[in-house]
Amino acid sequence: MADGIRIPDEIRPVDGRFGSGPSKVRPEGVDALSAVSRTYMGTSHRQRTVKDQVARLRRSLAEFFAVPDGYEVVLSNGGTSAFWDAAAFGLIRDKAQFAEFGEFGAKFAKAATDAPFLADPTVHRAPGGQAAHLRAEPGVDVYASVQNETSTGVSVPVRRVAGADEGALLLTDATSGGGSLDVDLRETDVYYLAPQKALGSDGGIWLALMSPAAIERAFEIKGGGRYIPQFLDLVTAIEQSRLDQTYNTPALATVFLAAEQLEWMNAQGGLGWATKRCAESAAAIYGWADRSAYATPFVVDPGLRSNAVATIDFAAGVDAAAVAKVLRANGIVDTEPYRKLGRNQLRVALYPTVDPSDVEALTACIDYVVPRL
Ligand SMILES: *Cc1c(COP(=O)(O)O)cnc(C)c1O
């Protein structure tokens, strides 16, 4: 019985968490949280104790991404999904253009398409495993792309759209790419993410690195009198963030774990260190798949293969779901593919928290399981 396969301890990864989100949280972070369980957890978010952690989070994020002069770190509640709605209300003046090549890009495009106060957006689509690209179009005031499409394991560089209208903004969904992949923030106006992916914290808030032009746009649209729900008001989020607060109660553990994790990554060498570590993990898993008789990288173009999330297709004779099930029974979890992609595939997060040697170990475990199925 497949369920009875026991992977030998010697070849198992030290940490069996390979989920793309929520992703592995370092035990050291949880220990640090535990140490403040009586002085920080369960205390008012309007007092210095919590505001200091929000400040630490904003400061360490700015340091990690080397934010250019004038960019601000803004945060609020609701995760990246809430940010999409906030951006539809507060950043798109009239018409947006989207590069859509997976589920997450599609969700933001839908938010803009459904907004009755916006023109129909232009959406460039590509099937799963490929990339769609933005291109200059008169009248477009917001361009939007995902840096790493978590649902498919495709990543693209963050680059301004050549020939775009003067003042057009670029919004980059870096929810899973941010921290795993290289970026020069001068190439985008809003680089937004959530802490439960590459940042190795927990969910519930969104974080956005916003350029002066993006901040100005938020104030311009709000000043223009558009109805904006309070909870999704970017100007409120900007003003509250400047005070190291959020509009409503944030998840205190999430804030603390994110700050802790960013300080750890900064101490290791910052974004350069993190991207190198992810590249090592990527080399381990794609290299293995290239050599394997039954596994192949899903993303055919090596230039699009993500160093943040790897998707590996299995030959018809090998049931990936059964492999994932055996791995799970052995404490190696969340290697299942994105549900809607519907492929015979495993998906593996390569975020900076994940040790490249654990990715190596995972491939050895798969090689142990497959012939025994
Ligand atoms: C996970 C993810 C989201 C959604 O984030 P939530 O915080 O759950 O709303 C959006 N975009 C990308 C690229 C993601 O990976």
The ligand as an SDF file (V2000), in Angstrom:
LIG
                    3D

 15 15  0  0  0  0  0  0  0  0999 V2000
   -0.9550   34.2750   -2.2730 C   0  0  0  0  0  0  0  0  0  0  0  0
   -0.9890   35.2940   -3.3520 C   0  0  0  0  0  0  0  0  0  0  0  0
   -1.9590   36.2970   -3.3660 C   0  0  0  0  0  0  0  0  0  0  0  0
   -3.0800   36.3470   -2.3640 C   0  0  0  0  0  0  0  0  0  0  0  0
   -2.6070   36.7400   -1.1120 O   0  0  0  0  0  0  0  0  0  0  0  0
   -3.6100   36.8300    0.1370 P   0  0  0  0  0  0  0  0  0  0  0  0
   -2.7990   37.5050    1.1860 O   0  0  0  0  0  0  0  0  0  0  0  0
   -4.0180   35.4370    0.4750 O   0  0  0  0  0  0  0  0  0  0  0  0
   -4.7760   37.6390   -0.3020 O   0  0  0  0  0  0  0  0  0  0  0  0
   -1.8850   37.2230   -4.3710 C   0  0  0  0  0  0  0  0  0  0  0  0
   -0.9330   37.2040   -5.3130 N   0  0  0  0  0  0  0  0  0  0  0  0
    0.0180   36.2510   -5.3340 C   0  0  0  0  0  0  0  0  0  0  0  0
    1.0640   36.2740   -6.4040 C   0  0  0  0  0  0  0  0  0  0  0  0
    0.0180   35.2720   -4.3480 C   0  0  0  0  0  0  0  0  0  0  0  0
    0.9590   34.3210   -4.3540 O   0  0  0  0  0  0  0  0  0  0  0  0
  1  2  1  0
  2  3  1  0
  2 14  2  0
  3  4  1  0
  3 10  2  0
  4  5  1  0
  5  6  1  0
  6  7  2  0
  6  8  1  0
  6  9  1  0
 10 11  1  0
 11 12  2  0
 12 13  1  0
 12 14  1  0
 14 15  1  0
M  END
$$$$
